[in-house]
């Protein structure tokens, strides 16, 4: 059977959040036609495999595609997020992307959607259900899968499991049919936080939870992530505050001590020095409840599980034979090698502002609609691998600062930033500075940012880490 020919200006591989954010920008800033292919049966990417109790960890206000808000910008009146802007549930996120595609994108007549299709390369894909093969006659291909998001439901445990030992992803916590003496949470990231908090909500005593934490993490207080128009400091204010702290610090350790003292960064266990930074946000109420879990194993990663025995990189630990293990180890946003975003007929979506993937995809989409050459596009869209270690906090700050300084020098891009609902940095307070009405002058702001970057460079050189973003 001959391949069916699909004609469009762009072939977007992946109907996850980044792919849709890029496509949304093209639709609203150009007359381009788009074919979207995805191996899943519904849009939303990894959200289709998320555990039922998952919620966004940052305000819904900053999530989604540029043209469409998610939620109603309400303030939560109860729970651990009380007093802060709502956090969309996984179900709400999936409904949002489904409505976006079916009610807004497809009716334009410029979007074709091919669910349950496997991309086989060279602009070809195959229907998983029917076997029908397609070949796309397009101008450019957009890889929206490069970030390789992984979630526990579809990621096998990275350790061996003996017969009879029960290991589940957090998805199955909502459908337990038996009781267990001990719940062992494996992992130290946001998924593990959610699993621990869910078990506490279900009435499990903190003493029944055994938490395997290979690393401790620096965390960001969600209260500081509230937008300016809702009474928050705003990210631009936070960036400047943290940059000032870094600039004034006298050593790498002193920097983190200062950031913690002012509340810019938090940690669950104040007796353990964090070695991880992954942009995770947390509320003070969540922090308080997680601190109730004191049965914590710090012997590195799990190597193997047997009945009553956990073998870790740093030794063994005995546990009840009736324990239930909850695998939260999937690397949701792994540290992928940076590649050029724009490469002729190939576009590879990546974060160009650290930890803001959807904003990045929208910005890349906007840049694509301009008349710039690839060299200039890549100057404005420098990939920033997702942070992982504590030293990556410095990479994070450097990448954010240098990107912002590049962008504000381009008048058209700066105007787009000011009007982008996904941009949490280029806000009213930054505009006030640039217009001469802020607490700082433009010169003072630039001095703070450049001083912080220079201090970050010095610490990284001392620590032997190669920089991600050149000055």
Secondary structure, DSSP 8 states (H G I E B T S, - for coil): ---EEEE-SEEEE--SHHHHHHHHHHHHHS---EEEE-SSSSSSGGGGG--TT-B-SS-GGG-S-TT---S---B--SSTTTTSB---BHHHHHHHHHHIIIIIIGGGSSEEEE-SEEEEETTEEEETTT--EEEEE-SEEEE--TT----GGGS--SSEE-TT-EEEEGGGGGG--S--S-EEEE--SHHHHHHHHHHHHTT--GGGEEEE-SS-EEEEEGGGGS-GGGTS--HHHHHHHHHHHHHH-SSHHHHHHHHHHTTSEE-S-TTS---EEEEEEE-HHHHHHHTT---EE-SSSEEEEETTEEEETTEEEE--TT-EEEE----TT-------SEETTEEE---SSTT-HHHHHHHHHHHHTS---HHHHHHH--------BTTHHHHHHHHHHHHHHHHHTSHHHHHHHHH-TT-SSS-HHHHHHHTT-SSS-HHHHHHHHHHHHHHHHHHHHHHT---SS--
